[in-house]
Amino acid sequence: MSIGRHNRSFHKGFYSDNALDFSKRSSFDRDVMLERVYPRRLILPMLQHYGDECVPAVKIGQTVTIGQCIGAPAPGSMAVPIHSGISGTVTDIKPVVLPDGRTSRAVMIEGDRKRTFHPSVRPRNNVNVSAATVMGIIRDAGIVGMGGEGIPTIVKLNRAKRMKVKELLINCLQSEPYADSDYLILCEYADYVIMGAVAMAGACGLHVINILISKDRKNEIAALRNAMERSFSKYSGYAFNFIYLKPRFPQGYYRMVARTLYDVNLEEGESLEGRCRAVMFNCSTVYACWNAIAESMPLTSRAVSISTEDGLLRNVIAPIGTPVSELFDTASNASSSSKVVVWGNCFTGLQIDNPETTPILKTTSGVCLITDVAEVDAPCTGCGRCSDVCPMDLEPDKLYKLIAGGKEQAADKFGAARCINCGVCSYICPSHIKMGSLIGGYASTKRKAPASPYLAVGDRQWVDDVSLLSADQVSTAESRQPSRDTMTLPFEGWESE
């Protein structure tokens, strides 16, 4: 093992000097990180990822257990399975509309409070498995990008392997104010993050792992270093680099990473894998991968930050599909009656009308309550501050006027589709013009065209097997792997605690 360090800085964005001071996020209650939410019911949409909708694998009235597959990919589709995070009974299967406008069938489960686990969920004392088996386990576990993009992890791993990438990047750059769930994963489960990174790197056939993290996250950096020391003998031959970045918002978006680390401006349709020979995963995604390998636990729950503009509340571990209303019930003094409920974090989240019927998904890292700000009928002053902070080098004031005026072709020429909807332009605007939501919404519609690099080069071959419904997903994954793959990962003697 070798460890290096580098200092970098993202382009533009802003530093906070007020109540949004990033350093204040450490005031989260740390003793409640391990608090688990036990919801009465789950709402599990069959579309929680970038790609195609899953097919319900259960029927109304059927009893389900924790870790059981309740939604499977259709043959030939780009999807990964969905699993239940509680035990109980399927009460309904019906279409729901998600806050981002997508419509999907959803499986409704009423909990029985017994917390019965599926027989396939069991610790693996021997994790010295082949690289191909790792790929199968991650696919069957239903893991997707948990930082928000939602691309199936198996798709990125398979693509990285075929494109012969040179580096694996662990994105530890959760930068939105009051969002702290990723950092708590790093502190509490650093060993899982490190071991998961090695397993994923080995599956891709690479040996360089770069950890992207803000330089002020001292506790998280120490936790990762300690995890490396504890596991040194198990991953010799892998080189780790800490790449420290200044604390600012936004950061971590793959195009910004390409510019910062590789001095490359990715064009529409280009990927880190193809242009920079690197593949990037959120640290919570990496944790989930090792949890699947070591504990045979599919992606059934995640860490969620619950926050308000008045102060930070807590992080919890919640089953995916938990209604937002039940999350707020776990936090004292968090009443949504006079507040705007945001599905997601305060800058990039979406306002929802009914927290009773809106669940958290695999990509939901936070929920928050904010005071509604009335529309301010003030004209643009032409100050240019929005352009000064835009991380994509756009001119938000000009784009806002063009899109609002119906001049979409002109907006396209000025790069409207490159907006990442970070919301910085709206926050910084002295006239309180909500330009970010308009431009970001327009950009998302442009990106729905089938130009994504992840719909190409045969990625679907990894998700066309209905045997995901097997009672033993891990054994099924192992039996599917080609015998010619004899590469094993260096985890001899590792045992789950």
Secondary structure, 3 states (H helix, E strand, C coil): CEEEEEEECCCCCECCCCCCCHHHHHHCCHHHCCCECCCCEEEEECCCCCCCCCEECCCCCCEECECCEEEECCCCCCCCCEECCCCEEEEEEEEEECCCCCEEEEEEEEECCCCCECCCCCCCCCCCCEHHHHHHHHHHCCCECCCCCCCEHHHHHHHHHHCCCCEEEEEECCCCCCCCHHHHHHHHCHHHHHHHHHHHHHHHCCCEEEEEEECCCHHHHHHHHHHHHHCHHHCCCCEEEEEEECCCECCCCHHHHHHHHHCCCCCCCCCHHHHHCEEEEEHHHHHHHHHHHHHCCCCCEEEEEEEECCEEEEEEEEECCCEHHHHHHCCCCCCCCCCEEEECCCCCCEEECCCCCCECCCCCCEEEEECCCCCCCCCCCCCCHHHHHCCCCCCHHHHHHHHHCCCHHHHHHCCHHHCCCCCHHHHHCCCCCCHHHHHHHHHHHHCCCCCCHHHCCCHHHHHCCHHHHCCCHHHHHHHHCCCCCCCECCCCCCCCC
